[in-house]
Amino acid sequence: MSWTSLPLVAFDLETTGTDIESDRIVTSAVVAVDPDGRLPKPRTWLLDPGVLIPQQASAIHGISTEHARGHGMQAAPAIEEITSAVAEVLNSGTPLVVMNARYDLSLLDRECRRHGIKPLGDRLRGKTSPVIDPLILDKHVDRYRKGSRNLQALCEHYGVTLDDAHNAVADAVAAACAARSMGVKHAVIGALAPADLHDLQVRAAAEQAASLQKYLRRTSDPKATVESAWPVVPYVG
């Protein structure tokens, strides 16, 4: 049976910015998405990140500093809960869908280290569930397609509804549905066992990073470097 016919769990973060080393989590969702179309079962968190939320970020996800301070959990206990929930999925055998996993999972790792919390990688045991990243997979199966590859663009391309972009639950569900649709459309990934799919993405992410780095060095910056690790950028202190 293809992974496209199995239950998936999706994970998403909305944050203060785009730097995995310095930005903070504002909202998070871990959502079970069944293949039969039943309503998803979400776990959600709103955090007080402990820093000002830039106006540019608030304009995207709709959470202001004042709202987060007034209604959000303290960051450390929320990050403990989020990390525990993600670890539970990865230890369960159910595939975890994360759009641009290199960002979300790396930022979660850094938040754990910032608050003295056991990182996700240290909670995993044995052979864990695969991560499924629609961004990496789409670039792999449709390398030369022009245009944006953000979640909204992928949803439009694969016929998935995304009504409330940058809401963590909506984005998580849309990512899972896009991944499932992608696997159905492209047998080269849909037919793979989940563990083999994970390994393919590790290789594909490295190849995509090398290609982008080569392009940047040729066209704009001779010293450009593009991170190749996936799904988590290693912590270097």
DRENPA-3360 file (N, C-alpha, C; in nm, 2 decimals, always signed):
BEGIN
1 = MSWTSLPL = +0.08/-0.12/+0.00/+0.00/+0.00/+0.00/+0.09/+0.13/+0.00 ~ +0.06/+0.22/-0.08/+0.13/+0.34/-0.09/+0.11/+0.43/+0.03 ~ +0.22/+0.51/+0.07/+0.20/+0.60/+0.18/+0.09/+0.70/+0.15 ~ +0.06/+0.72/+0.03/-0.05/+0.82/-0.01/-0.18/+0.78/+0.05 ~ -0.20/+0.65/+0.08/-0.33/+0.60/+0.13/-0.33/+0.58/+0.28 ~ -0.22/+0.62/+0.34/-0.20/+0.61/+0.49/-0.23/+0.74/+0.56 ~ -0.26/+0.73/+0.69/-0.27/+0.86/+0.77/-0.14/+0.93/+0.77 ~ -0.15/+1.06/+0.77/-0.03/+1.14/+0.78/-0.05/+1.24/+0.90;
9 = VAFDLETT = +0.06/+1.28/+0.95/+0.06/+1.39/+1.05/+0.14/+1.51/+1.00 ~ +0.09/+1.63/+1.01/+0.16/+1.74/+0.95/+0.19/+1.84/+1.06 ~ +0.31/+1.91/+1.04/+0.36/+2.00/+1.14/+0.39/+2.13/+1.08 ~ +0.36/+2.24/+1.15/+0.39/+2.37/+1.09/+0.41/+2.47/+1.20 ~ +0.50/+2.57/+1.17/+0.53/+2.68/+1.26/+0.50/+2.81/+1.19 ~ +0.45/+2.91/+1.27/+0.46/+3.05/+1.23/+0.55/+3.12/+1.33 ~ +0.63/+3.21/+1.28/+0.75/+3.26/+1.36/+0.77/+3.41/+1.35 ~ +0.87/+3.45/+1.41/+0.90/+3.60/+1.41/+0.98/+3.64/+1.29;
17 = GTDIESDR = +1.03/+3.54/+1.21/+1.11/+3.57/+1.10/+1.16/+3.45/+1.03 ~ +1.27/+3.46/+0.95/+1.32/+3.35/+0.87/+1.46/+3.29/+0.91 ~ +1.52/+3.34/+1.01/+1.65/+3.30/+1.05/+1.64/+3.19/+1.16 ~ +1.68/+3.07/+1.13/+1.67/+2.96/+1.22/+1.75/+2.98/+1.35 ~ +1.85/+3.06/+1.34/+1.94/+3.07/+1.46/+1.89/+3.18/+1.56 ~ +1.81/+3.27/+1.51/+1.77/+3.38/+1.60/+1.62/+3.40/+1.61 ~ +1.54/+3.35/+1.52/+1.40/+3.38/+1.53/+1.33/+3.28/+1.62 ~ +1.20/+3.31/+1.65/+1.13/+3.24/+1.76/+0.99/+3.19/+1.70;
25 = IVTSAVVA = +0.94/+3.09/+1.77/+0.81/+3.04/+1.74/+0.70/+3.12/+1.80 ~ +0.60/+3.15/+1.72/+0.48/+3.22/+1.76/+0.36/+3.13/+1.77 ~ +0.33/+3.05/+1.67/+0.23/+2.95/+1.67/+0.28/+2.82/+1.61 ~ +0.21/+2.71/+1.65/+0.25/+2.58/+1.60/+0.13/+2.49/+1.59 ~ +0.13/+2.40/+1.50/+0.03/+2.30/+1.49/+0.08/+2.16/+1.46 ~ +0.03/+2.06/+1.52/+0.06/+1.92/+1.48/-0.08/+1.86/+1.46 ~ -0.10/+1.82/+1.33/-0.23/+1.78/+1.28/-0.24/+1.65/+1.22 ~ -0.32/+1.56/+1.27/-0.34/+1.43/+1.20/-0.44/+1.45/+1.09;
33 = VDPDGRLP = -0.39/+1.40/+0.97/-0.47/+1.42/+0.84/-0.50/+1.28/+0.78 ~ -0.62/+1.24/+0.80/-0.66/+1.10/+0.75/-0.68/+1.11/+0.60 ~ -0.66/+0.99/+0.53/-0.68/+0.99/+0.38/-0.83/+0.99/+0.34 ~ -0.92/+0.97/+0.43/-1.06/+0.96/+0.39/-1.14/+1.09/+0.40 ~ -1.06/+1.20/+0.42/-1.13/+1.33/+0.42/-1.19/+1.37/+0.55 ~ -1.18/+1.29/+0.65/-1.24/+1.33/+0.78/-1.17/+1.46/+0.83 ~ -1.24/+1.53/+0.91/-1.18/+1.66/+0.96/-1.05/+1.63/+1.04 ~ -0.95/+1.71/+1.02/-0.82/+1.68/+1.09/-0.83/+1.70/+1.24;
41 = KPRTWLLD = -0.74/+1.64/+1.31/-0.74/+1.65/+1.46/-0.62/+1.73/+1.50 ~ -0.63/+1.86/+1.52/-0.51/+1.94/+1.55/-0.48/+1.95/+1.70 ~ -0.35/+1.97/+1.72/-0.30/+2.02/+1.85/-0.23/+2.16/+1.81 ~ -0.27/+2.26/+1.88/-0.22/+2.39/+1.85/-0.16/+2.46/+1.97 ~ -0.07/+2.55/+1.94/+0.00/+2.63/+2.05/+0.01/+2.78/+2.00 ~ -0.01/+2.87/+2.09/+0.02/+3.01/+2.07/+0.12/+3.05/+2.18 ~ +0.23/+3.10/+2.14/+0.34/+3.13/+2.23/+0.36/+3.28/+2.25 ~ +0.40/+3.32/+2.37/+0.47/+3.45/+2.39/+0.62/+3.42/+2.36;
49 = PGVLIPQQ = +0.67/+3.47/+2.25/+0.81/+3.43/+2.21/+0.91/+3.50/+2.30 ~ +0.87/+3.59/+2.38/+0.97/+3.66/+2.47/+1.05/+3.77/+2.40 ~ +1.01/+3.80/+2.27/+1.07/+3.91/+2.20/+0.96/+3.98/+2.12 ~ +0.99/+4.10/+2.07/+0.89/+4.17/+1.99/+0.87/+4.09/+1.86 ~ +0.75/+4.08/+1.82/+0.72/+4.02/+1.69/+0.72/+4.13/+1.58 ~ +0.81/+4.12/+1.49/+0.82/+4.23/+1.39/+0.69/+4.25/+1.31 ~ +0.67/+4.37/+1.28/+0.54/+4.41/+1.21/+0.53/+4.33/+1.08 ~ +0.64/+4.30/+1.01/+0.64/+4.23/+0.88/+0.59/+4.09/+0.91;
57 = ASAIHGIS = +0.63/+4.03/+1.02/+0.58/+3.89/+1.05/+0.43/+3.89/+1.10 ~ +0.40/+3.99/+1.18/+0.26/+4.00/+1.22/+0.16/+4.02/+1.10 ~ +0.21/+4.09/+1.00/+0.13/+4.11/+0.88/+0.10/+3.98/+0.80 ~ +0.19/+3.89/+0.82/+0.18/+3.76/+0.75/+0.09/+3.66/+0.83 ~ +0.12/+3.64/+0.96/+0.04/+3.54/+1.03/-0.07/+3.60/+1.12 ~ -0.07/+3.73/+1.14/-0.18/+3.80/+1.21/-0.16/+3.80/+1.36 ~ -0.05/+3.76/+1.41/-0.03/+3.76/+1.56/+0.06/+3.88/+1.60 ~ +0.01/+3.97/+1.68/+0.09/+4.08/+1.72/+0.16/+4.05/+1.85;
65 = TEHARGHG = +0.26/+4.13/+1.89/+0.33/+4.12/+2.01/+0.23/+4.12/+2.13 ~ +0.14/+4.22/+2.13/+0.04/+4.24/+2.23/-0.05/+4.11/+2.25 ~ -0.09/+4.06/+2.14/-0.18/+3.94/+2.14/-0.10/+3.82/+2.20 ~ +0.02/+3.80/+2.15/+0.10/+3.69/+2.20/+0.13/+3.70/+2.35 ~ +0.16/+3.82/+2.40/+0.19/+3.84/+2.54/+0.06/+3.82/+2.62 ~ -0.05/+3.86/+2.57/-0.17/+3.85/+2.65/-0.24/+3.72/+2.65 ~ -0.21/+3.64/+2.54/-0.28/+3.51/+2.53/-0.19/+3.39/+2.51 ~ -0.06/+3.41/+2.49/+0.02/+3.30/+2.46/+0.08/+3.23/+2.58;
73 = MQAAPAIE = +0.12/+3.10/+2.57/+0.20/+3.03/+2.67/+0.34/+3.09/+2.68 ~ +0.40/+3.07/+2.79/+0.54/+3.10/+2.80/+0.61/+3.01/+2.71 ~ +0.72/+3.06/+2.65/+0.79/+2.98/+2.54/+0.84/+2.85/+2.58 ~ +0.91/+2.84/+2.70/+0.98/+2.71/+2.73/+0.88/+2.60/+2.75 ~ +0.77/+2.61/+2.83/+0.68/+2.49/+2.84/+0.61/+2.46/+2.71 ~ +0.58/+2.56/+2.63/+0.52/+2.54/+2.50/+0.61/+2.46/+2.41 ~ +0.74/+2.50/+2.40/+0.83/+2.43/+2.32/+0.86/+2.29/+2.36 ~ +0.85/+2.27/+2.49/+0.86/+2.13/+2.54/+0.74/+2.05/+2.49;
81 = EITSAVAE = +0.62/+2.10/+2.50/+0.51/+2.03/+2.45/+0.51/+2.00/+2.30 ~ +0.55/+2.10/+2.22/+0.56/+2.09/+2.08/+0.66/+1.98/+2.04 ~ +0.78/+1.99/+2.10/+0.89/+1.89/+2.07/+0.85/+1.75/+2.11 ~ +0.78/+1.74/+2.22/+0.73/+1.61/+2.26/+0.63/+1.55/+2.17 ~ +0.54/+1.64/+2.12/+0.44/+1.59/+2.02/+0.50/+1.55/+1.89 ~ +0.60/+1.63/+1.84/+0.67/+1.59/+1.71/+0.75/+1.46/+1.73 ~ +0.81/+1.45/+1.85/+0.89/+1.32/+1.87/+0.80/+1.20/+1.88 ~ +0.68/+1.22/+1.94/+0.58/+1.11/+1.95/+0.55/+1.06/+1.81;
89 = VLNSGTPL = +0.52/+1.16/+1.72/+0.49/+1.12/+1.58/+0.61/+1.04/+1.51 ~ +0.73/+1.10/+1.52/+0.84/+1.04/+1.46/+0.87/+0.90/+1.51 ~ +0.84/+0.88/+1.64/+0.86/+0.75/+1.70/+0.75/+0.65/+1.68 ~ +0.64/+0.70/+1.61/+0.52/+0.62/+1.60/+0.51/+0.53/+1.48 ~ +0.58/+0.57/+1.37/+0.57/+0.50/+1.24/+0.48/+0.58/+1.14 ~ +0.42/+0.69/+1.19/+0.33/+0.77/+1.10/+0.42/+0.88/+1.03 ~ +0.41/+0.89/+0.90/+0.49/+0.99/+0.83/+0.46/+1.13/+0.88 ~ +0.56/+1.21/+0.89/+0.54/+1.35/+0.94/+0.56/+1.45/+0.82;
97 = VVMNARYD = +0.46/+1.52/+0.78/+0.47/+1.61/+0.66/+0.51/+1.75/+0.72 ~ +0.62/+1.81/+0.66/+0.66/+1.94/+0.70/+0.71/+2.01/+0.58 ~ +0.63/+2.12/+0.54/+0.67/+2.20/+0.43/+0.80/+2.28/+0.46 ~ +0.90/+2.26/+0.38/+1.03/+2.32/+0.41/+1.08/+2.28/+0.54 ~ +1.09/+2.15/+0.56/+1.13/+2.09/+0.69/+1.26/+2.15/+0.74 ~ +1.35/+2.18/+0.65/+1.48/+2.23/+0.69/+1.47/+2.35/+0.78 ~ +1.37/+2.43/+0.75/+1.34/+2.55/+0.83/+1.27/+2.52/+0.96 ~ +1.15/+2.46/+0.96/+1.07/+2.44/+1.08/+1.14/+2.35/+1.18;
105 = LSLLDREC = +1.20/+2.24/+1.13/+1.26/+2.15/+1.23/+1.39/+2.20/+1.28 ~ +1.46/+2.28/+1.20/+1.59/+2.34/+1.25/+1.56/+2.45/+1.36 ~ +1.45/+2.53/+1.33/+1.42/+2.64/+1.42/+1.37/+2.58/+1.55 ~ +1.29/+2.47/+1.55/+1.25/+2.40/+1.67/+1.37/+2.35/+1.75 ~ +1.47/+2.30/+1.68/+1.59/+2.25/+1.74/+1.66/+2.37/+1.82 ~ +1.67/+2.48/+1.75/+1.74/+2.60/+1.81/+1.66/+2.65/+1.93 ~ +1.53/+2.65/+1.92/+1.44/+2.69/+2.04/+1.47/+2.60/+2.16 ~ +1.47/+2.47/+2.13/+1.50/+2.38/+2.24/+1.63/+2.41/+2.31;
113 = RRHGIKPL = +1.74/+2.43/+2.23/+1.87/+2.46/+2.29/+1.87/+2.60/+2.36 ~ +1.79/+2.69/+2.31/+1.79/+2.83/+2.37/+1.73/+2.82/+2.51 ~ +1.63/+2.73/+2.53/+1.56/+2.72/+2.65/+1.60/+2.60/+2.74 ~ +1.71/+2.53/+2.70/+1.76/+2.42/+2.78/+1.67/+2.30/+2.78 ~ +1.60/+2.28/+2.67/+1.51/+2.17/+2.65/+1.58/+2.06/+2.57 ~ +1.55/+1.94/+2.60/+1.61/+1.82/+2.52/+1.56/+1.83/+2.38 ~ +1.66/+1.85/+2.28/+1.62/+1.86/+2.14/+1.55/+1.74/+2.08 ~ +1.48/+1.77/+1.97/+1.41/+1.66/+1.91/+1.50/+1.54/+1.87;
121 = GDRLRGKT = +1.61/+1.57/+1.82/+1.70/+1.46/+1.77/+1.74/+1.37/+1.89 ~ +1.75/+1.42/+2.01/+1.78/+1.33/+2.12/+1.67/+1.25/+2.18 ~ +1.55/+1.28/+2.13/+1.43/+1.21/+2.17/+1.39/+1.09/+2.08 ~ +1.46/+1.08/+1.97/+1.42/+0.98/+1.87/+1.49/+0.84/+1.90 ~ +1.41/+0.74/+1.88/+1.47/+0.61/+1.92/+1.46/+0.51/+1.80 ~ +1.57/+0.45/+1.77/+1.57/+0.35/+1.66/+1.53/+0.40/+1.53 ~ +1.46/+0.32/+1.45/+1.42/+0.36/+1.31/+1.29/+0.45/+1.32 ~ +1.30/+0.58/+1.29/+1.19/+0.67/+1.31/+1.11/+0.68/+1.19;
129 = SPVIDPLI = +0.99/+0.74/+1.20/+0.91/+0.77/+1.09/+0.98/+0.86/+0.99 ~ +0.94/+0.85/+0.86/+1.00/+0.95/+0.76/+0.94/+1.09/+0.77 ~ +1.02/+1.18/+0.74/+0.97/+1.32/+0.71/+0.94/+1.33/+0.56 ~ +0.82/+1.39/+0.53/+0.79/+1.42/+0.39/+0.78/+1.57/+0.37 ~ +0.86/+1.62/+0.28/+0.87/+1.76/+0.26/+0.82/+1.79/+0.12 ~ +0.70/+1.85/+0.10/+0.65/+1.88/-0.03/+0.74/+1.97/-0.11 ~ +0.82/+2.06/-0.05/+0.91/+2.15/-0.12/+1.02/+2.07/-0.19 ~ +1.08/+1.98/-0.12/+1.19/+1.90/-0.17/+1.14/+1.81/-0.28;
137 = LDKHVDRY = +1.02/+1.74/-0.25/+0.97/+1.65/-0.35/+0.93/+1.71/-0.48 ~ +0.86/+1.83/-0.47/+0.82/+1.90/-0.59/+0.93/+1.94/-0.68 ~ +1.04/+1.99/-0.62/+1.16/+2.02/-0.69/+1.22/+1.90/-0.76 ~ +1.21/+1.78/-0.69/+1.26/+1.66/-0.74/+1.18/+1.60/-0.86 ~ +1.05/+1.60/-0.85/+0.97/+1.54/-0.96/+0.94/+1.64/-1.07 ~ +0.96/+1.77/-1.05/+0.92/+1.87/-1.15/+1.03/+1.98/-1.15 ~ +1.15/+1.94/-1.18/+1.27/+2.02/-1.16/+1.26/+2.15/-1.24 ~ +1.21/+2.15/-1.36/+1.23/+2.26/-1.45/+1.10/+2.35/-1.46;
145 = RKGSRNLQ = +1.00/+2.32/-1.37/+0.88/+2.40/-1.37/+0.92/+2.54/-1.32 ~ +0.87/+2.64/-1.39/+0.90/+2.78/-1.35/+0.80/+2.83/-1.25 ~ +0.84/+2.94/-1.18/+0.74/+3.00/-1.09/+0.77/+2.96/-0.95 ~ +0.69/+3.02/-0.86/+0.70/+3.00/-0.72/+0.68/+2.85/-0.67 ~ +0.75/+2.82/-0.56/+0.73/+2.68/-0.51/+0.68/+2.70/-0.36 ~ +0.63/+2.81/-0.32/+0.58/+2.82/-0.19/+0.45/+2.74/-0.17 ~ +0.40/+2.73/-0.05/+0.29/+2.64/-0.02/+0.17/+2.67/-0.11 ~ +0.14/+2.80/-0.12/+0.02/+2.84/-0.19/+0.03/+2.80/-0.34;
153 = ALCEHYGV = +0.15/+2.82/-0.40/+0.18/+2.78/-0.54/+0.16/+2.63/-0.55 ~ +0.22/+2.55/-0.46/+0.20/+2.40/-0.47/+0.06/+2.36/-0.46 ~ -0.02/+2.42/-0.37/-0.16/+2.39/-0.36/-0.23/+2.42/-0.49 ~ -0.21/+2.53/-0.55/-0.27/+2.56/-0.68/-0.23/+2.46/-0.78 ~ -0.10/+2.42/-0.78/-0.05/+2.33/-0.89/-0.11/+2.19/-0.87 ~ -0.13/+2.14/-0.74/-0.18/+2.01/-0.72/-0.32/+2.00/-0.68 ~ -0.40/+2.11/-0.70/-0.54/+2.11/-0.68/-0.58/+2.09/-0.53 ~ -0.51/+2.16/-0.44/-0.54/+2.16/-0.30/-0.60/+2.29/-0.26;
161 = TLDDAHNA = -0.70/+2.29/-0.17/-0.76/+2.42/-0.12/-0.68/+2.47/+0.00 ~ -0.64/+2.59/-0.01/-0.57/+2.66/+0.11/-0.65/+2.79/+0.13 ~ -0.74/+2.79/+0.23/-0.83/+2.90/+0.25/-0.77/+3.00/+0.35 ~ -0.68/+2.96/+0.43/-0.64/+3.05/+0.54/-0.48/+3.04/+0.55 ~ -0.41/+3.09/+0.45/-0.27/+3.07/+0.45/-0.21/+3.14/+0.57 ~ -0.10/+3.08/+0.62/-0.02/+3.13/+0.73/-0.09/+3.11/+0.86 ~ -0.20/+3.04/+0.86/-0.26/+2.98/+0.99/-0.19/+2.85/+1.00 ~ -0.13/+2.82/+1.12/-0.05/+2.70/+1.13/-0.13/+2.57/+1.09;
169 = VADAVAAA = -0.26/+2.56/+1.14/-0.34/+2.44/+1.11/-0.37/+2.43/+0.96 ~ -0.41/+2.54/+0.90/-0.44/+2.54/+0.76/-0.32/+2.50/+0.68 ~ -0.21/+2.56/+0.71/-0.09/+2.53/+0.63/-0.04/+2.39/+0.65 ~ -0.06/+2.34/+0.77/-0.02/+2.20/+0.79/-0.10/+2.10/+0.71 ~ -0.23/+2.12/+0.72/-0.33/+2.04/+0.65/-0.30/+2.05/+0.50 ~ -0.28/+2.17/+0.45/-0.26/+2.19/+0.30/-0.13/+2.12/+0.26 ~ -0.03/+2.12/+0.34/+0.10/+2.06/+0.31/+0.08/+1.91/+0.30 ~ +0.00/+1.85/+0.39/-0.02/+1.71/+0.39/-0.10/+1.67/+0.26;
177 = CAARSMGV = -0.20/+1.75/+0.23/-0.28/+1.72/+0.11/-0.20/+1.74/-0.01 ~ -0.12/+1.84/-0.02/-0.03/+1.86/-0.14/+0.07/+1.74/-0.15 ~ +0.12/+1.70/-0.04/+0.22/+1.58/-0.05/+0.14/+1.46/-0.10 ~ +0.02/+1.43/-0.05/-0.05/+1.32/-0.09/-0.09/+1.32/-0.24 ~ -0.13/+1.44/-0.28/-0.16/+1.46/-0.43/-0.04/+1.44/-0.51 ~ +0.07/+1.49/-0.47/+0.20/+1.48/-0.54/+0.23/+1.33/-0.56 ~ +0.22/+1.26/-0.45/+0.25/+1.11/-0.45/+0.16/+1.04/-0.55 ~ +0.04/+1.07/-0.55/-0.06/+1.01/-0.64/-0.02/+1.04/-0.79;
185 = KHAVIGAL = +0.01/+1.17/-0.81/+0.04/+1.21/-0.95/+0.18/+1.16/-1.00 ~ +0.27/+1.14/-0.91/+0.41/+1.10/-0.95/+0.44/+0.97/-0.89 ~ +0.42/+0.86/-0.96/+0.45/+0.73/-0.91/+0.59/+0.71/-0.86 ~ +0.68/+0.79/-0.92/+0.83/+0.77/-0.88/+0.85/+0.80/-0.74 ~ +0.76/+0.88/-0.67/+0.77/+0.89/-0.53/+0.66/+0.82/-0.45 ~ +0.54/+0.82/-0.52/+0.42/+0.75/-0.45/+0.44/+0.61/-0.43 ~ +0.52/+0.54/-0.51/+0.54/+0.40/-0.50/+0.65/+0.36/-0.40 ~ +0.73/+0.46/-0.35/+0.84/+0.43/-0.26/+0.78/+0.39/-0.12;
193 = APADLHDL = +0.85/+0.30/-0.05/+0.83/+0.28/+0.09/+0.87/+0.41/+0.16 ~ +0.80/+0.44/+0.27/+0.83/+0.57/+0.34/+0.97/+0.59/+0.38 ~ +1.04/+0.48/+0.42/+1.18/+0.50/+0.46/+1.27/+0.53/+0.34 ~ +1.23/+0.47/+0.22/+1.31/+0.50/+0.10/+1.28/+0.64/+0.05 ~ +1.15/+0.68/+0.07/+1.12/+0.82/+0.04/+1.20/+0.92/+0.12 ~ +1.22/+0.89/+0.25/+1.30/+0.98/+0.33/+1.44/+0.99/+0.28 ~ +1.50/+0.87/+0.25/+1.64/+0.87/+0.20/+1.65/+0.94/+0.07 ~ +1.55/+0.93/-0.02/+1.55/+1.00/-0.15/+1.56/+1.15/-0.12;
201 = QVRAAAEQ = +1.48/+1.20/-0.02/+1.48/+1.35/+0.00/+1.61/+1.40/+0.06 ~ +1.68/+1.32/+0.14/+1.81/+1.35/+0.19/+1.90/+1.38/+0.07 ~ +1.90/+1.28/-0.03/+1.99/+1.30/-0.15/+1.94/+1.42/-0.24 ~ +1.81/+1.43/-0.25/+1.75/+1.53/-0.34/+1.78/+1.67/-0.28 ~ +1.77/+1.68/-0.15/+1.80/+1.81/-0.09/+1.94/+1.85/-0.11 ~ +2.03/+1.76/-0.10/+2.17/+1.79/-0.12/+2.20/+1.83/-0.26 ~ +2.14/+1.76/-0.36/+2.16/+1.79/-0.50/+2.10/+1.92/-0.53 ~ +1.98/+1.96/-0.48/+1.92/+2.09/-0.50/+2.01/+2.20/-0.45;
209 = AASLQKYL = +2.06/+2.18/-0.33/+2.15/+2.28/-0.27/+2.27/+2.30/-0.35 ~ +2.33/+2.19/-0.39/+2.46/+2.20/-0.47/+2.43/+2.28/-0.60 ~ +2.31/+2.25/-0.67/+2.28/+2.32/-0.79/+2.26/+2.47/-0.77 ~ +2.19/+2.50/-0.66/+2.16/+2.64/-0.63/+2.30/+2.71/-0.60 ~ +2.38/+2.65/-0.52/+2.51/+2.71/-0.49/+2.59/+2.73/-0.61 ~ +2.60/+2.64/-0.70/+2.67/+2.65/-0.83/+2.62/+2.77/-0.91 ~ +2.48/+2.78/-0.91/+2.42/+2.89/-0.99/+2.46/+3.03/-0.93 ~ +2.45/+3.04/-0.79/+2.48/+3.16/-0.73/+2.62/+3.20/-0.74;
217 = RRTSDPKA = +2.71/+3.11/-0.74/+2.85/+3.14/-0.75/+2.88/+3.18/-0.89 ~ +2.81/+3.13/-0.99/+2.83/+3.17/-1.13/+2.77/+3.31/-1.16 ~ +2.66/+3.34/-1.09/+2.58/+3.46/-1.14/+2.59/+3.58/-1.04 ~ +2.62/+3.56/-0.92/+2.61/+3.68/-0.83/+2.72/+3.68/-0.72 ~ +2.75/+3.57/-0.66/+2.84/+3.57/-0.54/+2.93/+3.45/-0.55 ~ +3.06/+3.47/-0.59/+3.16/+3.36/-0.60/+3.18/+3.28/-0.47 ~ +3.14/+3.33/-0.36/+3.16/+3.26/-0.23/+3.03/+3.21/-0.17 ~ +2.93/+3.21/-0.24/+2.80/+3.17/-0.19/+2.80/+3.03/-0.14;
225 = TVESAWPV = +2.73/+3.00/-0.03/+2.72/+2.87/+0.02/+2.57/+2.84/+0.05 ~ +2.52/+2.72/+0.02/+2.38/+2.69/+0.04/+2.38/+2.56/+0.12 ~ +2.31/+2.56/+0.23/+2.31/+2.45/+0.32/+2.25/+2.33/+0.25 ~ +2.31/+2.21/+0.27/+2.27/+2.09/+0.20/+2.20/+1.99/+0.30 ~ +2.22/+2.01/+0.43/+2.16/+1.91/+0.52/+2.01/+1.92/+0.52 ~ +1.94/+1.81/+0.54/+1.80/+1.80/+0.55/+1.77/+1.67/+0.63 ~ +1.66/+1.67/+0.71/+1.56/+1.77/+0.74/+1.60/+1.87/+0.85 ~ +1.72/+1.85/+0.91/+1.76/+1.95/+1.02/+1.90/+2.00/+0.99;
233 = VPYVG = +1.92/+2.13/+0.99/+2.05/+2.19/+0.98/+2.13/+2.16/+1.11 ~ +2.25/+2.10/+1.10/+2.32/+2.07/+1.23/+2.35/+2.19/+1.31 ~ +2.35/+2.18/+1.44/+2.38/+2.29/+1.53/+2.53/+2.29/+1.55 ~ +2.58/+2.41/+1.53/+2.73/+2.43/+1.55/+2.76/+2.52/+1.66 ~ +2.67/+2.57/+1.74/+2.70/+2.65/+1.86/+2.70/+2.80/+1.83;
% end
